[in-house]
């Protein structure tokens, strides 16, 4: 059996943790993940392209008891996309 020892996961940007919490709470209340423009202004990222609409589901939450979205192969760049709303 092949194993990886002493593996450490990638850390999170501290500001993103609040966004993850908001996204999970929103999904739990509304049964869907929020679009970026539904986040409060204080949680909006300072990205230059945030208003373009190209990344509106950047912090998508997988909603409990619903089918998950497709997991893409480049998860290292889309790591925000795979958060789950817990019950």
Secondary structure as a PSIPRED ss2 file (coil, helix, strand):
# PSIPRED VFORMAT (PSIPRED V4.0)

   1 X C   1.000  0.000  0.000
   2 X C   1.000  0.000  0.000
   3 X C   1.000  0.000  0.000
   4 X C   1.000  0.000  0.000
   5 X C   1.000  0.000  0.000
   6 X C   1.000  0.000  0.000
   7 X C   1.000  0.000  0.000
   8 X C   1.000  0.000  0.000
   9 X C   1.000  0.000  0.000
  10 X C   1.000  0.000  0.000
  11 X C   1.000  0.000  0.000
  12 X C   1.000  0.000  0.000
  13 X C   1.000  0.000  0.000
  14 X H   0.000  1.000  0.000
  15 X H   0.000  1.000  0.000
  16 X H   0.000  1.000  0.000
  17 X H   0.000  1.000  0.000
  18 X H   0.000  1.000  0.000
  19 X H   0.000  1.000  0.000
  20 X H   0.000  1.000  0.000
  21 X H   0.000  1.000  0.000
  22 X H   0.000  1.000  0.000
  23 X H   0.000  1.000  0.000
  24 X H   0.000  1.000  0.000
  25 X H   0.000  1.000  0.000
  26 X H   0.000  1.000  0.000
  27 X H   0.000  1.000  0.000
  28 X H   0.000  1.000  0.000
  29 X H   0.000  1.000  0.000
  30 X H   0.000  1.000  0.000
  31 X C   1.000  0.000  0.000
  32 X C   1.000  0.000  0.000
  33 X C   1.000  0.000  0.000
  34 X C   1.000  0.000  0.000
  35 X C   1.000  0.000  0.000
  36 X H   0.000  1.000  0.000
  37 X H   0.000  1.000  0.000
  38 X H   0.000  1.000  0.000
  39 X C   1.000  0.000  0.000
  40 X C   1.000  0.000  0.000
  41 X H   0.000  1.000  0.000
  42 X H   0.000  1.000  0.000
  43 X H   0.000  1.000  0.000
  44 X C   1.000  0.000  0.000
  45 X C   1.000  0.000  0.000
  46 X C   1.000  0.000  0.000
  47 X C   1.000  0.000  0.000
  48 X C   1.000  0.000  0.000
  49 X C   1.000  0.000  0.000
  50 X H   0.000  1.000  0.000
  51 X H   0.000  1.000  0.000
  52 X H   0.000  1.000  0.000
  53 X C   1.000  0.000  0.000
  54 X C   1.000  0.000  0.000
  55 X C   1.000  0.000  0.000
  56 X C   1.000  0.000  0.000
  57 X C   1.000  0.000  0.000
  58 X C   1.000  0.000  0.000
  59 X C   1.000  0.000  0.000
  60 X C   1.000  0.000  0.000
  61 X E   0.000  0.000  1.000
  62 X E   0.000  0.000  1.000
  63 X C   1.000  0.000  0.000
  64 X C   1.000  0.000  0.000
  65 X C   1.000  0.000  0.000
  66 X C   1.000  0.000  0.000
  67 X C   1.000  0.000  0.000
  68 X C   1.000  0.000  0.000
  69 X C   1.000  0.000  0.000
  70 X C   1.000  0.000  0.000
  71 X C   1.000  0.000  0.000
  72 X C   1.000  0.000  0.000
  73 X C   1.000  0.000  0.000
  74 X C   1.000  0.000  0.000
  75 X C   1.000  0.000  0.000
  76 X C   1.000  0.000  0.000
  77 X C   1.000  0.000  0.000
  78 X C   1.000  0.000  0.000
  79 X H   0.000  1.000  0.000
  80 X H   0.000  1.000  0.000
  81 X H   0.000  1.000  0.000
  82 X C   1.000  0.000  0.000
  83 X E   0.000  0.000  1.000
  84 X E   0.000  0.000  1.000
  85 X C   1.000  0.000  0.000
  86 X C   1.000  0.000  0.000
  87 X C   1.000  0.000  0.000
